[in-house]
Amino acid sequence: MRYLGEVFVALCGFVLRPWKLRWKDCALAFERASFDALPVVSGIGFLLGLILAFQSAAALRMFGVEVYVADLLAIGLFRELGPIVTAIVLAGRSGSAFAAEIGTMKVDEELDALSTMGLSPVGFLAVPKIVAATAAMPVLTIFAELAGLAGGALVLELLGVPVAAFWRHVVSSAGAFAIAFGLAKATLFGFLVAIVGCGAGISTRNTSDGVGVAATSAVIGGIVAIAVSDGILAVLCWIWNL
Amino acid sequence: MESVTDIIELSHVDAGYGRQVVLRDLNFSVRRGEIFVMLGGSGCGKSTVLKHMIGLNPVLGGRLAIDGLEWTAKTRQTLTRKIGVMFQSGALFGSMTCLENVMLPLEEFSGLSRAGRIGKAMELLAAVELEDAAEKLPGEISGGMRKRAAIARAMALDPEILFLDEPSAGLDPITASALDDLVLRLRDERSTTFVVVTHELPSIRKIADRAVMFDKARGGAVAIGGVRELEESEDEFTRRFFARGGGKI
């Protein structure tokens, strides 16, 4: 709770005085969390679209409506699967990296050094990473979704559905709200993954397995945070008919 | 009542972690401009007391004042400007060069221009004879150089007190002796007060103006004074420490 309070105070401080944020560290963390993760996120997105299309096409083909695979993919990827799969990759890749980096610094007394200089380790180390991961998630999600659609289009092309028809169905079924809602969820997931990852790093214990435990906690905690927040959003959407 | 010559005062301080008291009822002071050494065997609580002094952990009882101020949320900013700390590992930031490490406190608190910050940082690196290593990363220099760079960073904001945690640990005798010379020179040139945690007897004999001896078994400070006084102390543990060499007890 104390850590969350420090994050909140630091974020408020940077909103009021944005020039105080270490933008260089932020840019580096953004590059590592987004551009460096594009191949894996796009690859997983493509395979996800491919598999979903194959599985659903098998059922829909019995009714001669394979083309509706496009609608299923569009709604599924934009609203749910794109953000959640990308966030899980972010938790495994960047959440653990944040925890390991900060945890190693803690073991090496670098966090104590910051404190004795009058600098907050949370503001100095965690907040740039949180800002970077929060900004990186929508970018990564867009790439994952586009790759997923490409995978689905390939399957339907093989099943005899023209790509033009596929895209028409995607455009008609994926409204602006679904896309915006998915990207908003992605942003929230990025924020949660980074908070959990940095928190695990800051609470690293000074033992031989401390950094490893912190990295594992970051991944598990990140995935749990994604699942819980997604569940809450699903319930809210159902209540509010969204 | 704190003397005007005392810059740190411990009055009935209980030192420890969480609820566990390691050293009880510590009563001593550090005088302005002196090199004060906290010594004792491994695990006796020297670093614990240091962490209280630098505000990382609150004392478990009693009063610890730096220049008349106790560590509280209100005094933290004032007190962090008064102190500089060199940690046992050096604690330099691995992704920054030595120059960037020294510039960091200047960037955050000095208000100097970039050119001014670079000039000041280079001056500090020169003071610890590391100007040639300014652009090197901590991983590219030796342990002794890392400690000197850490001292340069600790001095960046001209603190009144420099705390050094085990400065000689892990260094060969020649490098350790050079580091002791550096401490003596910096004290003479800048009139900085040094509080040094060590159990290295050659270092203690070379640099200490006064020292306090902690004994884990008795859970407190057992002797305080100049090195000569400690060597001839009535306390048997202290005499044995100096007779056999620190750290072997």
Interface residues (C-beta under 8 A of the other chain):
Chain A: M105 D108 E109 E110 D112 A113 S115 T116 M117 G118 L119
Chain B: I54 G55 L56 R76 Q77 T80 R81 I83 G84 V85 F87 Q88 S89 A91 L92 F93 G94 L104 P105 E108 F109
